[in-house]
């Protein structure tokens, strides 16, 4: 009898099952689907890492390890949730079609404090997209049962759920994740921002806080909220398509604005570069993140920084992605050095509260196009101003 599509999580013979997440624990990683405009050269082997998704994930991962950063932690995401819906009979796609990259990681010296190589080369299960319905729940139950039989220390159970799970099947999700002994990685799917509402942001925080060794991948600044509330690690996408998953078969909505999304630190959100250039020209102060400081140096700019209004077109995309990563990396570095979890949470709440207040001011005073600055519901929740 042929092997069913869901029965393909092959065990590993790795004799060193130390802490499989040692290399990524406590880190926020860069998440990419393509590499043309990704700021891969900025990734620190000591503080971050990269998650590779999409059709060329294996090829891109191998190239990164070989040519850019051999020591850097990486996670391979087969991204089967982009192509297929899960069913109870087939929660996974056959993993023998999804080989791990063959580039070996260098072994550390005995006196090195670096984690074992196995912990630097992780992979997600080829889980399909989990609808928020009875079949999706049965498929997740089957995925958890099969993953529990696997013995690969590099394996993480991917849980690509439709965002409706955050409000409609939260208790079930928590219960199922508790049963699984493998590390888990939540990936949220929706046509637009999966955590745009306060109730979804609240549900996600509850899930993360309730389930140990759970990561949140392929997201935006929700990664930071997840980290301060107990996520084992997280990843932030360099592009909007890498900041959430979409149900298989959905078509991306493409507007007329081809300018890159820019992470505007004062408002704690991504805004199109063309809109920043148009509506904040009078007020925006230069950004002095590491990427913008390098740009200023390269362009002999006396201020030492770059204005956040300086990404108005598609030609600025690569620079914008470098800026975005530098901003959220600095933010997470500032939070992660807090002396205790409670102080980290309070620091994050104050950051969000400041951004919420400034957003409110812009919404009231920039009347020409005020919807750009409307306060997002999730930001109010992170700021502690929505229940």
KEKE-3310 file (N, C-alpha, C; in steps of 0.2 Angstrom, whole numbers, plus 5000, padded with zeros to 4 digits):
npx = (5004:5003:5012:5002:4998:5000:5009:5023:5034:5049:5060:5075:5092:5101:5113:5113:5103:5102:5097:5085:5081:5091:5099:5090:5082:5074:5076:5072:5069:5073:5062:5060:5054:5059:5075:5080:5079:5080:5087:5099:5112:5113:5110:5113:5123:5124:5113:5102:5094:5088:5072:5067:5056:5044:5044:5058:5064:5074:5085:5088:5091:5102:5111:5113:5119:5131:5137:5135:5132:5138:5138:5125:5109:5096:5080:5070:5056:5044:5032:5020:5007:5004:5000:4991:4976:4974:4968:4959:4964:4976:4986:4999:5011:5020:5035:5047:5048:5053:5068:5080:5092:5108:5120:5132:5133:5147:5156:5157:5171:5177:5177:5169:5155:5144:5129:5125:5127:5116:5106:5106:5101:5086:5069:5053:5038:5029:5016:4999:4987:4977:4960:4948:4937:4928:4934:4947:4951:4951:4961:4972:4972:4976:4989:4996:4996:5004:5016:5020:5026:5037:5055:5065:5077:5078:5066:5051:5034:5024:5011:5000:4987:4971:4966:4954:4954:4960:4950:4938:4941:4950:4952:4952:4963:4974:4973:4977:4990:4996:4997:5006:5023:5034:5042:5032:5026:5017:5008:5000:4985:4977:4967:4970:4979:4981:4980:4973:4962:4958:4953:4958:4971:4972:4968:4979:4989:4985:4986:5000:5005:5000:5006:5020:5036:5032:5033:5030:5028:5032:5027:5022:5026:5019:5026:5035:5026:5022:5034:5037:5028:5030:5034:5044:5053:5053:5048:5050:5043:5051:5044:5027:5020:5027:5024:5012:5002:4992:4976:4976:4975:4970:4971:4983:4980:4984:4988:4989:5000:5017:5027:5039:5034:5036:5044:5038:5045:5040:5026:5025:5022:5019:5020:5016:5030:5028:5017:5022:5031:5023:5014:5021:5031:5034:5037:5044:5058:5075:5080:5090:5094:5104:5105:5101:5110:5121:5118:5117:5131:5136:5131:5136:5130:5126:5119:5120:5110:5094:5080:5063:5054:5061:5059:5051:5048:5048:5061:5067:5065:5074:5083:5073:5069:5080:5081:5069:5072:5083:5077:5067:5075:5083:5074:5069:5081:5083:5072:5074:5085:5080:5078:5069:5055:5043:5047:5051:5038:5032:5040:5038:5024:5024:5031:5021:5011:5015:5016:5003:4997:5003:4999:4985:4986:4990:4980:4970:4975:4981:4972:4970:4973:4968:4965:4976:4983:4975:4971:4977:4967:4974:4985:4981:4977:4989:4995:4988:4975:4964:4952)
npy = (4994:5011:5025:5036:5053:5061:5054:5056:5061:5059:5051:5057:5053:5060:5061:5070:5077:5091:5106:5109:5122:5131:5139:5149:5153:5166:5176:5187:5184:5187:5185:5179:5178:5179:5184:5195:5208:5208:5211:5203:5203:5211:5203:5196:5184:5181:5187:5186:5178:5169:5165:5155:5155:5150:5146:5144:5142:5132:5133:5147:5147:5138:5145:5157:5152:5147:5158:5170:5170:5158:5154:5158:5155:5146:5144:5132:5134:5125:5130:5124:5127:5138:5133:5122:5116:5109:5093:5081:5068:5072:5081:5085:5088:5077:5074:5068:5075:5086:5090:5093:5106:5103:5109:5108:5114:5123:5115:5120:5124:5114:5122:5132:5142:5142:5136:5119:5113:5107:5114:5125:5123:5122:5116:5118:5108:5101:5107:5109:5122:5127:5128:5137:5127:5112:5102:5108:5108:5094:5091:5097:5090:5078:5081:5085:5073:5065:5072:5070:5058:5059:5060:5069:5081:5093:5097:5107:5109:5116:5127:5133:5143:5149:5166:5167:5157:5163:5169:5161:5147:5146:5140:5127:5127:5130:5119:5108:5112:5111:5097:5093:5088:5093:5108:5122:5132:5146:5152:5164:5166:5176:5187:5200:5210:5199:5201:5213:5217:5221:5211:5199:5202:5200:5187:5180:5184:5178:5164:5163:5165:5155:5143:5134:5135:5140:5148:5163:5166:5174:5187:5204:5218:5212:5201:5206:5209:5196:5190:5197:5192:5178:5170:5158:5161:5172:5179:5192:5198:5203:5208:5213:5202:5192:5195:5189:5175:5170:5163:5147:5150:5163:5179:5192:5208:5222:5238:5255:5261:5259:5261:5256:5248:5256:5255:5265:5271:5281:5280:5266:5257:5250:5260:5266:5272:5283:5289:5293:5302:5312:5317:5319:5327:5340:5337:5326:5318:5315:5298:5288:5274:5260:5256:5268:5277:5272:5274:5288:5291:5285:5294:5306:5314:5327:5327:5314:5305:5298:5304:5298:5300:5298:5287:5286:5279:5264:5261:5263:5252:5241:5248:5253:5240:5237:5247:5245:5232:5236:5245:5237:5228:5235:5240:5227:5224:5234:5231:5217:5218:5222:5220:5211:5200:5207:5220:5221:5219:5231:5241:5239:5241:5255:5260:5257:5265:5278:5278:5276:5288:5298:5294:5297:5310:5314:5309:5318:5330:5330:5333:5331:5319:5309:5296:5288:5289:5284:5277:5260:5246:5236:5242:5250:5240:5234:5245:5245:5251:5245:5233)
npz = (5000:4996:5004:5013:5010:5021:5030:5032:5039:5042:5054:5062:5063:5071:5084:5094:5102:5109:5115:5104:5100:5103:5096:5091:5101:5109:5099:5086:5069:5052:5039:5023:5006:4994:4988:4981:4985:4998:5015:5018:5020:5032:5042:5058:5064:5078:5084:5077:5063:5049:5040:5027:5015:5002:4984:4980:4992:4997:4988:4990:5003:5004:4996:5004:5016:5010:5004:5011:5026:5034:5048:5052:5060:5053:5046:5037:5028:5020:5015:5011:5014:5006:4995:4997:5005:5021:5025:5035:5031:5025:5032:5029:5016:5006:5014:5008:4996:4999:5002:5015:5015:5008:5013:5024:5042:5049:5062:5079:5090:5104:5116:5113:5115:5107:5100:5096:5079:5073:5079:5072:5060:5056:5052:5046:5047:5033:5033:5028:5024:5037:5038:5047:5052:5055:5048:5046:5060:5063:5054:5060:5072:5068:5062:5074:5080:5071:5071:5084:5083:5077:5077:5074:5079:5073:5068:5067:5072:5060:5061:5051:5052:5048:5052:5059:5068:5080:5086:5086:5088:5099:5112:5108:5100:5109:5117:5108:5105:5117:5118:5109:5108:5101:5096:5091:5078:5074:5060:5053:5043:5031:5021:5022:5035:5048:5061:5063:5071:5088:5096:5089:5091:5105:5106:5100:5109:5120:5116:5114:5126:5133:5128:5128:5121:5108:5093:5083:5067:5051:5051:5057:5067:5077:5080:5090:5101:5103:5107:5119:5127:5128:5117:5109:5099:5084:5068:5056:5041:5026:5016:5012:5008:5014:5027:5031:5029:5015:5011:5001:4983:4984:4977:4977:4982:4972:4972:4965:4970:4970:4979:4992:5008:5023:5038:5050:5063:5074:5074:5074:5064:5047:5033:5017:5007:4998:5003:5016:5011:5005:5015:5027:5025:5031:5044:5048:5056:5053:5051:5061:5061:5058:5045:5038:5043:5037:5023:5023:5026:5014:5005:5008:5017:5028:5040:5045:5044:5037:5030:5034:5025:5013:5004:4992:4980:4969:4967:4978:4986:4991:5000:5009:5014:5021:5030:5037:5044:5051:5060:5067:5073:5081:5090:5096:5102:5112:5120:5124:5133:5145:5162:5167:5163:5166:5166:5153:5146:5151:5145:5131:5131:5134:5123:5113:5118:5116:5102:5099:5104:5096:5084:5085:5086:5073:5066:5069:5065:5053:5041:5027:5022:5032:5035:5033:5045:5055:5070:5073:5078:5084:5089:5099:5108:5111:5117:5129:5129:5125:5128)
capx = (5000:5007:5011:4997:5001:5001:5013:5030:5038:5054:5064:5082:5097:5105:5114:5114:5097:5102:5091:5084:5080:5096:5101:5085:5078:5074:5078:5068:5073:5071:5058:5060:5051:5064:5081:5083:5079:5081:5093:5102:5119:5112:5108:5118:5123:5124:5107:5096:5094:5083:5067:5066:5049:5043:5046:5065:5067:5080:5090:5090:5094:5109:5116:5114:5124:5137:5140:5134:5133:5138:5136:5119:5104:5091:5074:5067:5049:5042:5027:5014:5001:5003:4997:4986:4972:4974:4962:4961:4968:4982:4988:5005:5013:5025:5042:5052:5049:5056:5074:5084:5098:5114:5126:5133:5135:5153:5156:5161:5176:5174:5177:5164:5148:5139:5125:5127:5125:5109:5101:5106:5098:5079:5065:5046:5034:5026:5009:4995:4983:4972:4954:4944:4931:4928:4939:4953:4952:4953:4968:4977:4973:4980:4996:4999:4997:5009:5022:5022:5029:5044:5061:5070:5078:5078:5059:5046:5028:5021:5004:4997:4980:4967:4966:4948:4956:4962:4944:4933:4943:4956:4953:4954:4970:4978:4973:4980:4997:4998:4998:5012:5030:5038:5041:5027:5027:5011:5009:4993:4983:4971:4967:4974:4982:4978:4979:4971:4957:4960:4951:4962:4978:4971:4968:4985:4993:4983:4989:5007:5007:4998:5009:5027:5040:5028:5035:5026:5032:5029:5022:5025:5027:5016:5032:5038:5021:5023:5041:5037:5023:5032:5036:5051:5056:5048:5051:5046:5044:5054:5039:5021:5018:5031:5022:5007:5000:4986:4973:4978:4971:4969:4975:4985:4978:4989:4986:4993:5006:5022:5033:5039:5031:5042:5042:5039:5046:5036:5019:5025:5018:5022:5016:5019:5035:5025:5012:5026:5034:5018:5010:5025:5037:5036:5038:5048:5065:5079:5081:5098:5095:5111:5105:5100:5116:5126:5116:5120:5138:5138:5129:5140:5124:5129:5115:5121:5104:5090:5073:5059:5051:5065:5058:5045:5047:5050:5068:5070:5063:5080:5084:5067:5069:5086:5079:5064:5075:5087:5072:5064:5081:5085:5068:5069:5087:5081:5067:5077:5089:5076:5080:5064:5049:5038:5049:5050:5032:5030:5043:5034:5018:5025:5032:5015:5006:5018:5014:4996:4996:5006:4994:4979:4987:4991:4973:4966:4978:4983:4966:4970:4972:4968:4964:4983:4985:4970:4975:4975:4964:4979:4990:4977:4977:4996:4996:4984:4970:4958:4952)
capy = (5000:5017:5029:5042:5060:5064:5050:5057:5065:5054:5053:5059:5049:5065:5058:5076:5081:5095:5110:5110:5129:5135:5145:5154:5155:5173:5180:5188:5182:5190:5180:5181:5173:5180:5187:5200:5215:5206:5214:5197:5205:5214:5198:5195:5177:5181:5190:5185:5172:5169:5160:5155:5152:5151:5140:5144:5142:5128:5136:5153:5145:5135:5151:5161:5148:5146:5164:5176:5169:5151:5153:5160:5151:5147:5139:5131:5134:5122:5134:5120:5131:5143:5129:5117:5116:5103:5089:5076:5063:5074:5087:5087:5086:5072:5077:5066:5079:5093:5088:5098:5108:5099:5112:5107:5119:5121:5113:5124:5121:5112:5127:5137:5142:5142:5130:5113:5114:5105:5119:5131:5122:5120:5116:5117:5103:5104:5108:5113:5128:5125:5132:5137:5124:5106:5098:5111:5106:5087:5090:5099:5085:5073:5084:5085:5066:5063:5076:5067:5052:5061:5061:5074:5087:5100:5098:5111:5109:5122:5128:5138:5143:5155:5170:5166:5153:5167:5171:5156:5141:5148:5135:5121:5127:5129:5112:5104:5114:5108:5090:5092:5089:5097:5115:5124:5139:5148:5156:5167:5168:5181:5191:5206:5209:5194:5203:5220:5219:5220:5204:5195:5203:5198:5180:5178:5185:5172:5158:5163:5165:5148:5137:5134:5133:5142:5153:5166:5167:5177:5192:5211:5220:5207:5197:5209:5208:5189:5189:5199:5188:5171:5166:5156:5165:5175:5181:5197:5197:5209:5211:5212:5195:5188:5196:5185:5170:5170:5156:5145:5152:5170:5184:5198:5215:5226:5245:5259:5264:5254:5263:5251:5249:5259:5255:5272:5270:5285:5277:5259:5253:5251:5265:5267:5277:5289:5293:5297:5308:5317:5319:5320:5331:5345:5335:5320:5319:5310:5291:5286:5267:5258:5256:5275:5280:5270:5278:5295:5291:5284:5300:5312:5318:5330:5325:5307:5300:5298:5305:5292:5302:5297:5281:5288:5275:5257:5261:5263:5246:5238:5253:5252:5234:5237:5252:5241:5227:5239:5248:5232:5224:5239:5239:5221:5224:5238:5227:5211:5219:5224:5215:5205:5200:5212:5226:5221:5221:5238:5245:5238:5245:5262:5262:5257:5270:5284:5278:5277:5295:5301:5292:5300:5317:5314:5308:5324:5336:5329:5332:5330:5312:5307:5289:5285:5290:5282:5272:5253:5243:5231:5246:5252:5234:5233:5251:5244:5255:5242:5226)
capz = (5000:4996:5010:5013:5009:5028:5034:5029:5044:5043:5060:5061:5067:5075:5091:5098:5103:5115:5115:5097:5098:5106:5091:5089:5106:5111:5094:5080:5063:5046:5035:5016:5001:4989:4991:4977:4989:5006:5018:5020:5023:5038:5047:5063:5066:5085:5087:5073:5058:5043:5038:5020:5012:4995:4979:4980:4999:4998:4984:4993:5010:5002:4994:5010:5020:5007:5001:5015:5033:5036:5055:5054:5061:5047:5046:5031:5028:5014:5013:5008:5016:5001:4989:4998:5011:5024:5026:5040:5028:5022:5035:5027:5010:5007:5015:5004:4990:5002:5006:5019:5012:5010:5015:5032:5046:5053:5069:5084:5094:5111:5121:5110:5118:5102:5100:5091:5072:5072:5082:5068:5054:5058:5047:5048:5044:5027:5035:5023:5027:5041:5038:5054:5052:5058:5044:5048:5067:5062:5051:5065:5077:5064:5062:5080:5082:5067:5073:5090:5082:5074:5082:5071:5083:5069:5066:5071:5069:5057:5062:5047:5054:5046:5058:5063:5074:5085:5090:5086:5091:5103:5117:5105:5097:5114:5119:5104:5105:5123:5117:5105:5112:5097:5096:5087:5074:5072:5054:5052:5036:5030:5015:5024:5041:5052:5068:5063:5076:5095:5098:5087:5095:5112:5106:5099:5115:5125:5114:5115:5133:5136:5125:5129:5114:5102:5089:5078:5061:5045:5053:5057:5074:5081:5083:5096:5106:5105:5111:5126:5130:5129:5111:5110:5094:5080:5062:5053:5034:5023:5011:5014:5007:5019:5034:5033:5024:5012:5009:4994:4978:4984:4973:4980:4979:4970:4971:4961:4974:4970:4984:4997:5014:5027:5045:5053:5071:5079:5073:5075:5058:5040:5029:5010:5006:4994:5008:5020:5008:5004:5021:5033:5023:5035:5051:5049:5058:5051:5055:5062:5061:5056:5038:5036:5044:5031:5017:5024:5025:5007:5001:5011:5020:5034:5046:5047:5044:5031:5032:5033:5019:5008:5001:4988:4974:4969:4967:4985:4990:4994:5005:5014:5018:5025:5036:5041:5048:5056:5065:5072:5076:5087:5095:5100:5106:5117:5124:5126:5138:5151:5168:5169:5158:5167:5163:5145:5144:5152:5140:5125:5132:5133:5116:5109:5120:5113:5095:5099:5105:5091:5078:5087:5085:5066:5063:5070:5062:5045:5038:5020:5021:5039:5036:5034:5052:5059:5075:5072:5084:5088:5092:5105:5112:5113:5122:5135:5129:5123:5132)
cpx = (5004:5006:5006:5001:5003:5006:5020:5035:5044:5058:5071:5086:5102:5106:5114:5108:5097:5096:5090:5083:5085:5098:5097:5081:5079:5076:5072:5072:5070:5067:5057:5057:5056:5070:5084:5084:5079:5087:5097:5109:5119:5111:5114:5118:5123:5118:5101:5096:5089:5079:5066:5060:5049:5045:5054:5068:5074:5086:5093:5094:5102:5114:5118:5120:5131:5141:5139:5136:5133:5136:5129:5113:5099:5085:5071:5060:5046:5036:5021:5008:4999:4999:4991:4982:4973:4968:4964:4965:4975:4984:4994:5006:5019:5032:5047:5053:5052:5062:5077:5090:5104:5120:5127:5135:5142:5152:5160:5166:5174:5173:5172:5158:5142:5135:5127:5124:5118:5104:5101:5103:5091:5075:5058:5043:5030:5018:5005:4991:4977:4966:4951:4937:4932:4934:4946:4955:4954:4960:4973:4978:4978:4988:4999:5001:5003:5016:5025:5026:5036:5049:5066:5071:5078:5071:5055:5040:5025:5014:5001:4990:4977:4966:4960:4949:4957:4956:4938:4935:4950:4957:4955:4961:4975:4979:4977:4988:5000:5000:5004:5019:5035:5037:5036:5029:5020:5012:5001:4991:4977:4972:4971:4978:4978:4976:4977:4966:4960:4958:4955:4969:4977:4971:4975:4990:4992:4986:4996:5009:5005:5002:5016:5030:5036:5031:5029:5030:5028:5024:5025:5027:5024:5021:5034:5033:5022:5029:5040:5032:5024:5034:5043:5056:5051:5052:5047:5048:5047:5049:5032:5018:5022:5029:5015:5006:4994:4983:4975:4973:4969:4973:4977:4982:4983:4986:4991:5000:5012:5028:5033:5036:5037:5040:5044:5039:5041:5029:5019:5021:5021:5017:5020:5024:5032:5020:5016:5029:5029:5015:5015:5031:5039:5039:5043:5055:5069:5080:5088:5099:5102:5111:5104:5106:5121:5124:5118:5127:5140:5136:5132:5134:5127:5126:5117:5115:5100:5083:5068:5054:5055:5065:5052:5043:5049:5057:5071:5068:5069:5082:5079:5068:5075:5084:5074:5067:5079:5083:5070:5069:5083:5080:5068:5076:5086:5076:5070:5082:5086:5078:5075:5059:5044:5040:5049:5043:5030:5034:5040:5028:5019:5027:5026:5010:5009:5016:5007:4994:4998:5001:4988:4980:4987:4984:4969:4968:4980:4976:4965:4969:4972:4968:4971:4985:4980:4973:4972:4972:4970:4984:4987:4978:4984:4998:4992:4978:4964:4958:4952)
cpy = (5006:5021:5035:5048:5063:5060:5050:5061:5060:5056:5054:5054:5054:5062:5064:5080:5086:5099:5112:5118:5133:5141:5150:5157:5162:5178:5181:5188:5186:5184:5183:5175:5174:5184:5193:5207:5214:5208:5208:5199:5208:5209:5196:5187:5176:5183:5188:5178:5174:5163:5160:5151:5153:5145:5139:5144:5138:5131:5142:5152:5143:5141:5156:5158:5148:5153:5170:5175:5162:5149:5155:5155:5152:5142:5138:5130:5131:5126:5130:5124:5136:5139:5125:5118:5109:5099:5084:5070:5065:5081:5090:5085:5081:5075:5074:5070:5086:5091:5094:5100:5104:5102:5111:5113:5118:5120:5118:5120:5119:5117:5133:5137:5142:5135:5125:5115:5112:5110:5125:5130:5118:5120:5115:5111:5105:5104:5112:5118:5125:5130:5132:5134:5117:5102:5101:5108:5098:5086:5092:5094:5079:5075:5083:5077:5063:5066:5073:5061:5053:5062:5065:5080:5093:5101:5103:5110:5115:5122:5134:5139:5150:5159:5169:5161:5157:5169:5165:5149:5141:5142:5129:5121:5127:5122:5107:5106:5111:5101:5088:5093:5092:5104:5117:5131:5141:5153:5158:5168:5172:5184:5198:5205:5204:5196:5210:5222:5218:5213:5199:5195:5200:5190:5177:5179:5179:5165:5157:5162:5158:5142:5138:5132:5134:5148:5157:5168:5171:5182:5199:5212:5216:5202:5200:5208:5200:5187:5191:5195:5180:5167:5164:5159:5168:5177:5187:5197:5204:5212:5210:5205:5190:5190:5193:5180:5172:5163:5154:5147:5159:5174:5190:5204:5220:5233:5249:5261:5258:5256:5257:5253:5251:5258:5262:5271:5274:5282:5270:5255:5255:5256:5266:5273:5284:5293:5296:5303:5314:5320:5321:5325:5336:5343:5330:5321:5314:5303:5290:5279:5266:5258:5264:5279:5278:5273:5285:5296:5290:5290:5306:5317:5321:5328:5318:5303:5301:5300:5300:5294:5301:5290:5281:5283:5268:5256:5261:5257:5243:5242:5253:5246:5234:5242:5248:5236:5231:5242:5243:5228:5228:5240:5233:5221:5228:5234:5221:5212:5221:5218:5210:5205:5205:5219:5227:5222:5228:5243:5245:5242:5252:5264:5262:5263:5277:5284:5279:5285:5299:5300:5296:5308:5318:5314:5314:5330:5336:5327:5330:5323:5308:5300:5285:5285:5287:5276:5265:5250:5239:5236:5249:5246:5234:5239:5250:5248:5252:5235:5220)
cpz = (5000:5002:5009:5013:5016:5032:5032:5033:5046:5049:5058:5065:5071:5082:5096:5099:5109:5115:5107:5095:5101:5102:5090:5095:5108:5105:5089:5074:5057:5042:5028:5012:4995:4992:4987:4981:4996:5009:5021:5023:5030:5044:5052:5065:5074:5088:5083:5069:5053:5042:5031:5018:5005:4990:4979:4987:4999:4994:4987:5000:5008:5000:4999:5014:5017:5006:5006:5022:5035:5043:5057:5055:5055:5049:5039:5031:5021:5011:5009:5009:5011:4995:4990:5004:5014:5025:5032:5037:5026:5025:5032:5020:5011:5008:5011:4997:4993:5006:5010:5015:5013:5012:5022:5035:5049:5060:5074:5088:5101:5116:5119:5114:5113:5102:5095:5084:5071:5074:5077:5061:5055:5052:5050:5044:5038:5028:5030:5027:5030:5042:5046:5053:5055:5054:5046:5055:5067:5059:5056:5070:5074:5064:5068:5082:5078:5069:5079:5089:5079:5079:5079:5076:5079:5067:5070:5068:5067:5058:5058:5048:5050:5053:5062:5069:5080:5089:5091:5088:5095:5108:5114:5102:5103:5117:5115:5104:5111:5122:5113:5108:5107:5098:5090:5084:5071:5065:5053:5045:5036:5024:5016:5031:5046:5059:5068:5069:5083:5098:5096:5090:5102:5111:5105:5105:5120:5123:5115:5122:5136:5134:5125:5122:5108:5099:5085:5073:5055:5047:5053:5064:5079:5084:5089:5102:5108:5109:5118:5130:5130:5123:5112:5105:5089:5073:5059:5046:5031:5018:5014:5013:5011:5026:5036:5027:5021:5010:5002:4989:4978:4980:4977:4977:4978:4968:4966:4964:4974:4975:4989:5004:5019:5034:5049:5060:5075:5079:5074:5070:5052:5036:5022:5010:5003:4999:5013:5017:5007:5010:5027:5031:5028:5042:5053:5050:5055:5055:5055:5063:5057:5048:5035:5037:5039:5025:5018:5023:5017:5002:5003:5014:5027:5040:5049:5047:5038:5033:5030:5027:5012:5004:4996:4982:4974:4969:4974:4990:4994:5000:5011:5018:5023:5031:5040:5046:5053:5062:5070:5076:5082:5092:5099:5104:5112:5122:5128:5132:5145:5156:5169:5164:5160:5165:5156:5143:5145:5147:5134:5125:5131:5126:5112:5111:5117:5106:5094:5099:5099:5084:5079:5085:5077:5063:5064:5066:5055:5042:5031:5018:5027:5040:5036:5041:5057:5064:5074:5078:5088:5091:5099:5110:5115:5118:5128:5135:5126:5126:5128)
residu = (UNK:UNK:UNK:UNK:UNK:UNK:UNK:UNK:UNK:UNK:UNK:UNK:UNK:UNK:UNK:UNK:UNK:UNK:UNK:UNK:UNK:UNK:UNK:UNK:UNK:UNK:UNK:UNK:UNK:UNK:UNK:UNK:UNK:UNK:UNK:UNK:UNK:UNK:UNK:UNK:UNK:UNK:UNK:UNK:UNK:UNK:UNK:UNK:UNK:UNK:UNK:UNK:UNK:UNK:UNK:UNK:UNK:UNK:UNK:UNK:UNK:UNK:UNK:UNK:UNK:UNK:UNK:UNK:UNK:UNK:UNK:UNK:UNK:UNK:UNK:UNK:UNK:UNK:UNK:UNK:UNK:UNK:UNK:UNK:UNK:UNK:UNK:UNK:UNK:UNK:UNK:UNK:UNK:UNK:UNK:UNK:UNK:UNK:UNK:UNK:UNK:UNK:UNK:UNK:UNK:UNK:UNK:UNK:UNK:UNK:UNK:UNK:UNK:UNK:UNK:UNK:UNK:UNK:UNK:UNK:UNK:UNK:UNK:UNK:UNK:UNK:UNK:UNK:UNK:UNK:UNK:UNK:UNK:UNK:UNK:UNK:UNK:UNK:UNK:UNK:UNK:UNK:UNK:UNK:UNK:UNK:UNK:UNK:UNK:UNK:UNK:UNK:UNK:UNK:UNK:UNK:UNK:UNK:UNK:UNK:UNK:UNK:UNK:UNK:UNK:UNK:UNK:UNK:UNK:UNK:UNK:UNK:UNK:UNK:UNK:UNK:UNK:UNK:UNK:UNK:UNK:UNK:UNK:UNK:UNK:UNK:UNK:UNK:UNK:UNK:UNK:UNK:UNK:UNK:UNK:UNK:UNK:UNK:UNK:UNK:UNK:UNK:UNK:UNK:UNK:UNK:UNK:UNK:UNK:UNK:UNK:UNK:UNK:UNK:UNK:UNK:UNK:UNK:UNK:UNK:UNK:UNK:UNK:UNK:UNK:UNK:UNK:UNK:UNK:UNK:UNK:UNK:UNK:UNK:UNK:UNK:UNK:UNK:UNK:UNK:UNK:UNK:UNK:UNK:UNK:UNK:UNK:UNK:UNK:UNK:UNK:UNK:UNK:UNK:UNK:UNK:UNK:UNK:UNK:UNK:UNK:UNK:UNK:UNK:UNK:UNK:UNK:UNK:UNK:UNK:UNK:UNK:UNK:UNK:UNK:UNK:UNK:UNK:UNK:UNK:UNK:UNK:UNK:UNK:UNK:UNK:UNK:UNK:UNK:UNK:UNK:UNK:UNK:UNK:UNK:UNK:UNK:UNK:UNK:UNK:UNK:UNK:UNK:UNK:UNK:UNK:UNK:UNK:UNK:UNK:UNK:UNK:UNK:UNK:UNK:UNK:UNK:UNK:UNK:UNK:UNK:UNK:UNK:UNK:UNK:UNK:UNK:UNK:UNK:UNK:UNK:UNK:UNK:UNK:UNK:UNK:UNK:UNK:UNK:UNK:UNK:UNK:UNK:UNK:UNK:UNK:UNK:UNK:UNK:UNK:UNK:UNK:UNK:UNK:UNK:UNK:UNK:UNK:UNK:UNK:UNK:UNK:UNK:UNK:UNK:UNK:UNK:UNK:UNK:UNK:UNK:UNK:UNK:UNK:UNK:UNK:UNK:UNK:UNK:UNK:UNK:UNK:UNK:UNK:UNK:UNK:UNK)
# end
